Amino acid sequence: MTQVTENLALPKPAKKDIAELKNKIELFRSGQIDEEKFKAYRLTRGVYGQRQQGVQMFRLKIPAGRITTDQLRVVADLSNQYATGNLHLTTRQNIQFHYVKLDDSPAIWTALEASGLTAREACGNTVRNITASHKAGIDPHEPFDVTPYLDAVFRFFLRNPICQEMGRKIKIAFSSSEKDTAFAFIHDFGFIPVLRKNGKEEEKGFRVLVGGGLGAQTILAQEFFEFLPENRLITFLEAALRVFDRFGEREKRMKARLKFLIKKIGLDEFRRLVEEEEKVLHPKPLDLKPSKVKEAKPQKIYSSYDVQDQWAYQQWLDSNVFEQKQQGYFGVLVKAPLGDIDHETAKKLADIIDEYVGGDLVISVYQGLVIRFVRKNALPVLFEKLGELGLNQSGAESFADITACPGTDTCNLGVTNSTALADVLEKFLLQEFPHLAHSKLIDTKISGCMNACGQHMIAGIGLHGSSIKNKGKVVPAMQVVLGGGLRADGTGLAAEKVIKLPTKRIPEAFRILLNDYEANAKGAFYPDYFRTKEKKYFYDLLKHLGDLTDIKDEDYIDWNRDQEFTPEIGLGECAGASFDLVSTIFKEAEEKLVNAYEQLQEDQLEHALYNSYNVLVTTAKALLLAEDVQCNTQAGIIADFDVHFVETEKVKLESSFADLVYQIKLQKPSEEFVQHYLKSAHQFLEEAKSLRGIASTEKTVINHFYKA
């Protein structure tokens, strides 16, 4: 087992993060930090509250889902040592542990950082894990490999003050080609690689989509750039995040995603604001590191190998194996039912990959794995060895490979049991419709609630957890949505709500829908077939299943449960926490001031500048809340402060507060300007604290500054 020690060689930022996490836990345990405030902090460190009291879900952050065999062994050992021993693969290409003790989280993080992984900003109102097509780097259709660009974006925004405390999370995806297999169309920012002729040269860039998102109100992303040159990638994102940070909703978290900001102000106004911000940013040279694709060097090479079950092997080849763009190599899809793989299996899988493949692997957006750089002569032995682990099931990423979030197993927001239903449906499909099991024309995704972690709104047949009241009781139910998916040309389609049904009747609903499909669709892509018939046709097919007059006792019991259903929906942490006390907010401003001084000393001018901006806005927020003035957006805070404090002369400034703050939009971050701006922010904080009768923190700031 991997032993976690205090002496592991760690990057300096990681050491600081882990030490701070330990300190915050101690302060929380001693009652010096409020629970809600601590929640907002721990979420950005990958520690997420579970449905079960006293334990946490711990989430890793794995850009593009790329993980080495050595890292997989570390993760497996950590899950065994500190969690349940299970590795849960997610649709965001992450790995999650469950039932983790809060006090163990620093030790987990220490070992992760030592292996080259992190948990920083895996949850909370941050830039979340950046996902990619799981074939990126090996995709025969890709114009170029997007993974070095994704990695550069990940490194730039990790720990960046711009995206530490936004109104909501930001999700970014890079597809490998115009086929959009990373589902860029459902992301806040989606990037699709494009090659454009520039004279005799070919210029690399991206088609850019913005403002997509699933959840209770699904909105598909809109095209923002037909072609964004590669050298503008990071400056565009930085400018766009500044706009989102300043204008995004902060009080009503259900309306705080980027899609709602764009809907409110319009795409043209969003473009104007982004262009305005980008003008004052220094161009960011792309720090492109070589792709992590390593040359496959297996420990054993077979010239021939006899497979016992040739039929099963051929099924596997047909459905799970594809040719890479690198001649002579193949990618292998590994189906992980419900996205779960136990620690022993994970370590044995790592050994098999090292022994027979020598390449690396990727967590897919389908909750499975992709083994890369498999030689043709290694395919037979790999099939057999995967079979010894129960991992050579054919039909990966097909109809019978159902995506499902953990639902009520562990999630506070889960309404009904998505994992148990997924298991029931997979068995049902293999038994009653085996000829459709490997179909790519129809798929199923299940979420435990409307928030769509299982991505039900982009499934041919999607389901999300719900309930139905009936005669003083509550029936566990699933909302059926139809018609979502991804066409072969890369066109994304959102599903439509059709009917809500008791969850125990869902298999019968599938029987009806699939019999209808076989009788009438003539082999069409299911979302296209849905659109030829329209919603009412499918509602009429299923409406008798919604009739509760003949409801049975078993319908009141959810799958894999033995008692009548009782809705137990807690407060979810998907969006972070909203907690405001004036004294707490002043402390936040002080912390940002200290960070700004440290960053100035380390010549991180843009970070120091943005933290100075945060000092100004956070301080103004504290004073406004003390006057019971609502603070919905940063832009609103800036405008309201002028109305309630500057114009009334409660606070005297040489200009308006807006003029003071918005200097950040007018000047590039030279050292002279950053020093001036930071000094203004420091002075503003001290005057505000004086107004509230709070002692100066100048000594604390200076001491911290010189210790750094």
N, C-alpha and C positions, 0 to 999 in steps of 0.2 A: 504493500500500500504506500502511496505517496505520503511522505511525512511533511507536514507544514511546520516550518521553523521561522524564527524571527530573523535569521541571518541570510535569507535568500537575497541574491542580487536583484534589486528592483530599480526601475527608472525612478528618478527623483520625483516627478509628479505623482507617480503611483505610491511611493512611500508617504508623501504628504497626504494623499487621499485616504490611505489606510489608517494613518495615525489620527487624522481628523475624524474618521468614522468611529474609531475606538473611543475617542474623546466625547463625541456626540452621544454615543450609546451610554457612556458613564453619566453624562449630564442628564440624559433622559431618565435613566434609572434613579437618579437622585432627585428627580423632580424639578430640575433647573431648566428643562426645556419642555414646553407643552407638547402633548401627544400629537396634536394636529400639525404643529410646526415641525416636529421631528419626522412626521410622515412625509411631508414635502421634501425634507432633506434626504431621507433614506431611499425614496423612490428614485432619485437621480443617481443612486449608487446600486441600483439593481435589486433592492430589497422591497418586496411587494407583499402586502398583507393578504393572508389566506382566509377562506371561509371559516376554517378552524381557528379558534382563539389560541394565541400564544405561540404560533408558528408562522413562518414566512415562506413565500415563494421567492427563490433567488434566481434571477435571470442573467445569463451571460449576454455579451454583445459581440457578435461574430460577423463582421462585414462580409457580405456576399456569401455567408455560410461556409467560408473556406476554413477548414480545420485539418491539421496534420494528424498523423497517427499517434505521434507522441503526445500531442495536446489532447487527443481523444482519451488516451490512457489516464492522463491527469484528471480530466473531467470525470471519468468513470470512477476513479478512486475517491475523488471528492464527494461524489454522490453517495458512494457506499459509506464513507466516513461521517458525513454530516447530514445526509438526507435519507431518502428511502432506498437508494440504490438504483433508482430509475432515472434515465435521461429522457426528458420529454422534448421532442423536436417540434418546433413551431412553424407556422406559415410565414413568420418573419425571419426564417433561417437562423433562429436562435436555439439555445438549449436552456431548459428550465429545470431547477430542482424544486421539490416540494417538501414541506414539513421540516424546514430549516429553522434552527434556533437563532434568534437575533444575535446573540453573543458570539455565534460561530461565524457570522458573515465576514468579519475582518480576516479570519484565517483562510476562508475560502478564497477571498479576493487576493490575498497574498500569494497563494499557490497559483492562481490564474495568471496574475501579472508575471510571475516568474516563468510561466510557460509561454508568454506572449499574448495572452488573452486578457480581457478586461470585463468589468461590469459597469463601468462608468457610463451614465446616461442610457442605461438599458431600459429604464422606466421613467416616469415623470414627464414634466413639460419641457422636453428637450428635443434635440434631433435624435431620433431613435435609430436603431440598427438600420444601416443602409443595405437594401437588398438588391439582388441581381438575378438575371436568368441563370439557372443552375448549370447551363451549358456554356456560360461566358468563358471565353478563352479557348474553347474547343469546338464551338458551334460552326458548322460548315457554312452557315448563312450570314455570319457576322462580318460587317465591313472592317472592323478592327476590335481588338480585345478591350472591353470597357473596364475591366477590373483594376488596372493601374489608376484610372481616373476616379473610380469609386473609392479606392484606397486613399488617394490624395484628398478627396472631400472629407472622408472619415477622419483623417489625421488633422485636417485644418479646423474642423468644428469640435473635435474632442476637447473638452474643458474650455472651450471658447466662451467668454462672458456674454456674447450675443445670444446664445441659445441655452442658458442655464435656467431661466425663470420666465419662459414665455407663457402666454395665456393657455396654450395647449401644446400637445406634441406635434412634431413634424415628421412625416414619413417620406423617404426618398427611395426611388428605385431606378436601376439602370438595366434596360433590356439589351440583349445582345444583338438584336436585329429588329427590323420593322415588324416582325411577327409578334413582338411585344410579349414574350413569354415570362417577363417579370411583372406583368400587370401594371405597367406604368400608368395606365388610364385610371387607376383607383388611388393614386398617390397625390400628396401635396405637390411634389415635384417629381416628374418622370422624365428620364433621359433616354433617347433612342439614337444610337450612333448613325452618323451620315458622313459619306465622303462626297466632297463637292469639288468640281474642276475649278482650279484657279490658274488660268493660263495653262502651262504644261504640267503644273503640279496638281496633286490631289490634296485638298485641305480637309483635315479632320474636324468634326464638329458634332452637334447634337440637335435633333428635333426635341423641343422642350414642351412638356405638358404641365399645366398647373391647376391646382384647385380640385383635385379628385378626392374622394373619400367614401367609405362605406358607412355603416352605422344606421341609426334610425332614419336618416334622410340621405340616401345614396345620391351622390353627384359625380358624374364622370368628368375627368379632367379635360380642360380646353387647351388647344394649341396656343402656345405663347411665342415660340420662335419656330419658324420652319428650319432655320439653321443658326445655331449659336456656335461661333468659333471656339475651339477647345481652350484658347487662352483667356476666354471670358467666363469659363465655367464657375470658378470659385467666386469671382467678384460679383457675378450675377446672383449667385445664391446668398452671398453675404448681404448684398443690398436688399434682396427680397426678404430675408429673415429680419433685417432691421425694420422694414416696413411692417411685417407681421407682428413683431415685438411691440411696435409703437401703436399700431392701429387695431390690433386684434382684441376681441372681447376678453375680459378677465373675470367678470362677475358671473355671467350666465355661461357655465362651462359647456353646456350642450350646444351653444352657439359660438364657441370659441375657436373652432377649426378654421384653417385658411379658406376652405371652400365657402364658408359663410361670410368672411370678410370680402372675398371677391364678389359674391352674390350681392352684398350690400352696396359696395362702392362701384362695381363694374370692372370689367377686365381692362378697359382703356385707362381708368383712373389708377388702377393697380400698376399698370405699365408706367404711367407718368411718375408715380411715386418711386418705383424701383429705379427708373432712369435718373431721377434726381439724386437718389442715394448713391448710385454707382459713380456719379461724376466726381465725388470727393474721396473715393477709395483708391488707394494705390493699386495698380495692376498686380495681380497675384501670379507670379510665375508658377506653372504647374510642377510640383515636385513629384514627378512620375518615377516611381521605383519599378524595377523589373517585376513582371508578373511572378507570383509565387509558384507558378507551374514548375514543378521540378521534373527533371528527366527521370523516367521510370527505370528503376534499377532493382528488379526483383531478386530475391535471394535464390530462388529456384526457377529454372526455365525448362518447360516441358516441350519436347518435340511432338509428342502425341499422348493422348489420355483418353481412355474409354469411359464414356458416361453410361451408367446403368439404365436409366430411364430416358431413352432417346426422344420419346414424345414430349415429356415434360421439358426436356432440354430445348427442344425446338420451339415450344410455346414461350419459353423464357427468352430465347434469342429473338423471337419475333416481337415480343412486347417490351422487353427490358433492356435491350442492347442496341446501341446506335453507333454509327461510324463518326469519328472525330474529324475535324479538318486536318489534323496531323495524320498524314498517311501511315497506315499500318496500326493505328491505335483505335480503341473502342471505349466508349463510355458505358457504364452499367448502372441501371436504375435499381435501387434496393428499396423494396416496399417495407415500411415499418408500420404495422397496423396501429392506428390511433396515434402515430408519432412517438410511440414508446419503445425504448430499448434498454434492457437492464445492464448493469455495470459489467457483469461478467461477459455477457454477449458482446458488449462494446469493445472490451479489451481483446477478446478473441478475434473480433472483426479486424481490429488494428493489426494483429499478428498476421492474419491471412493476407491483408493488403500488402504488408511489408514483404511477406514471403513469396507471394505469387504475382504481385502487381508492381510494387515499388513506387506507386504514385501517391497522390493525396486524395482527399474526398471533400464533398460539398454537401451541406444540408440544403434540401430543395424547398421551394415554396409549397410543395405538396406534402410536407411533413415526412419526406423520405430522404434517402442518401443517393449520391452519385459517386461511384468509384471511377476515377479517370485514368487514362493511359494504360488500358489493359491490352496486352498483345493478343493477337488472334489465337495463338496456340495456348494461351492461358485461360481462355474462356471456359473450356470443359472442366478443368480442375477447379476454377473459381466457382462454377455452378455447384459442383459437388460440395466444396468446402462451405459455401454459404448455406447449402442445404442442411449441413450438420448443425448450423445455428438457427435453422428455421427462417432464413432470410433469402431464400431463392424462389419465393412465390412469384409467379408470372402475373402480368396485368398491372404493373406499377403505372400510376398516373392515368388509370382508366376508370371505367364506371364503378367497378367493385373495389376500387381503392378510395375509400371515402375519407374526406377531410373532416375532422371534428376537433373543436376546442375542448378543454377539460370540463367546461360546464360546472354543474353542481358538485363534481368531485372535489374541487378545491376553490373555485372562484366565488367571490362575494356576490357578484352580479348574476351568476347562473340562476336560471329559473327552473329549467328541467335538465334531465340527464342526457347530454348529447353523446357521450362516449358509449354508454350502454346501447342506445338506439343505433348508433353507427355499427356496432358489432352485430346487432340483430339484423340490420339491413344488408350487411355484407354477406351473412350466411343465407339470408333470404334470396339475394340475387344469384348467388352461386348455385343454389338449389333449384330455383324456379326459372331463372333466365340465364343459364350458364353461357349461352351463345352471345349474350350482351355484355358479359362480365369484362371483356377486354376492349369494349368499344370506346373510342375516343370521341364519339359523336354526342355523348351524354355523360354528365357527371353529377355527383351529389356532394354537397358541403353542408355541414351542420354547425350551428352556433348555439350555445346554451342560453343566449339572450339576444336582443336586437343589435348589440354593439358590434357583432360581425367578426369576432376573432377567428371564426371558422370560415369566413368569407362566403357566407351563404348567398349573398346578393349577386355573386358572379358565377352561380351554378345553374346548370340546366334545370335541376330540381334541387332547390335549396330549402332548408328548414331552420327556424330559430325558435328557441324556447319561449313559451308563453303559458297562459292559463285561461280557463273558462269557468265562470261562476255558474253553478247550477243547484238550485234549491238549497241554498245555505252552505253548500260544499264547493270545493274547488277542484276542477279537473285539470291534471297536467296536460299541456297541449303543445302543439307545434304549429307555428305559422308557416304555411306552405307558400313558397315563392317560386315562380317558374320563368324561364327564358333568359337567364343570365349566362355569360360565357365569353369566350374569346374565339372569334372566327380565325380561320387559317391565314387571312390577310392581315391580322393584327387589330381588327376592329373589336373594341370592347363593348359588351352589352350588359346592361343592368337588368336584373330580374324584376318581376312585378308581383305584388302580393295577390294571392288568389283566394285562399280560404284558411281559416284556423280550425284544426282538428285535434281531438284527443290523441295524445301521443301513442296510445296502444293501437290506434286505428291507422297509423302511418304505413305499416306494411301492406295493408289492404289498399290504401291510396296508391302506393307504388304499383301494385298489381294492376289496378285500373289504368293508371297512366301509361304503363309499359305495354299493356295489351292494346290500348288505343294507338300508341306510337307504332307498334309493329303492324297494326292493321292499316294505318293511314299515312304514315310519314314517308314511306318509300325510301328509307335509308338517309333521310335528311339530317342535318345538324339540328339537334333538338331545339335550341333557341330560335332557329329559323322556322322550324315547324310550328313552334308556339306562336310566332307572329303571323303565320298564315291562318290560324284559327282564332286568335285573340283570346283575351282573358275569360270572357263569359262562357265560352265553350268548355273550358277546363273547370270553371266553377260549377257548371251544371253536371259535369262528370262526377264531381266529388261531393256535392252538397248533401247527399243523403248520409254521408259519413259524419256530417256535423250535427245531425239530428240526435238530440240527447233524450228523446222520450223513452227509448229502450236501453238506456245506459246500464252497463253492468258494474258490479262492485269493483272488478279488476281495473276498470277504466279510471278509477280514482287513485290508483297506485302507479307511480312512475316506474319505468324500466329499472330493473336491478334494485328495487326497493321492496320492503315488506309491510310498509304502513301507508295509510292514506296520505295523499299529497298535501303538504302545507307550504305555501310560498314563504321562503325565508331569504329575502333579497337584502343583502347588506349594502353599505356604502362602498361603491367601487372606487378603485384608485387609479383607473386607466388615465385619468386626466390630471393626476396629482392632487394636491390639497389646496383649499382656499381658506386661509386663516389670517386674520388681521387684528392685531392689537397695536396701539400706538407705540408703546415701549418696545415691543418686539420689532416693529418696523424700523425704529431708530437704530436698533442693534444691527439689523440687516444693512442699513446704510453705512454704519461704521465698518462692518466686515468688507463691504465693497470698497470703501475708502482705503482700508489696509491693503486689499488686493491690488488696487490701482497703484499705490506707492511701490509695492513689490514689483509689479510689472514694469513700471517706469524704470526702476533700478536695473531690471533685467533686459531693458531695451525692447520690451514688447509694447511698442507705442500704441498700436491699435487696441490691444486688450486694455491697456491703462486708460485710453480715451473712452472706451465703451463702459468700463466700470465707473468712470467719473460721471458719465451720462446717467448711469444707474443710481449713483449717489444723489444726483439732483432730483430725479423723478421719484425715487423711494422716499426721500426726505419730504418732498412736496405731498406725497401720498399720506404720510404720517400726519402732517398738519391738517390736511383736508378731512381725513377720517376723524380727527379730534373735533372737527366742526360738523360731523355727521353728513359730510358731502360724499355721495357715492363716487367710487373710482372704477369705472368700467374699462377704460383703456388708458394707455400712457398718454396718447394725444389728448384725451379728455382731461387727464390730471394736469397737464401743462396749461391747457386753456382755462380750466377751472381755478387753478392757483392764481392766475392773473386777476380773475374776477373777484375771488373771495379774499385774497391777501394783498396783492400788489395795488389794485385799484382802490381798495379800502385803506391802504397805507398801514396795514398791520405788519407788513414786511416791506422795507424800503430797499429798492434795487436801483441801479443806475439806468437800467432799461427795463423792458418787460421781462417776465420770467421766460416767455417763449423765445425772445431774442437771445437770452442767455443760453438756454438749453440748445436751441437750434443752430448755434455756432457749429455744432458737430456736422451739420448738413452743408456748411458753406466752405469749410477749410479742410484740406488734406491733413492727415495726422503727422505733422512735423514735430520734432522734439520740443521746439519752442511753444507751439500751439498746445500740445498735450500738457506741458507743465503749467501753462496759463489756465487751461480748462480745469485741470485737476485742482489747482489752487482756488479757483472760483467755486468748485464743488465743495471743497473742504470748508471754505469760509461760509458758504450757504448752510451747510450742515450745522456748523457751530452756532450760527445766528438762530437757526430754527430751534436748536436745543435750548439755547438761552431763552427764547420766547416761551418754551415749555417748562423752564426752570430745571433743566437737566444739565448736569455738570459737563464741562468740556472733556473731550477725549483726545485732545491734541497730543498729550504726553504718551498715551497708549499707542497712538498711531506712529509717532516718531520712534518710540522704543522698538516697536515691531518692525518698522522700516529699517532701522540700523542692525537689527538682529538677522534680517533676511539674508 
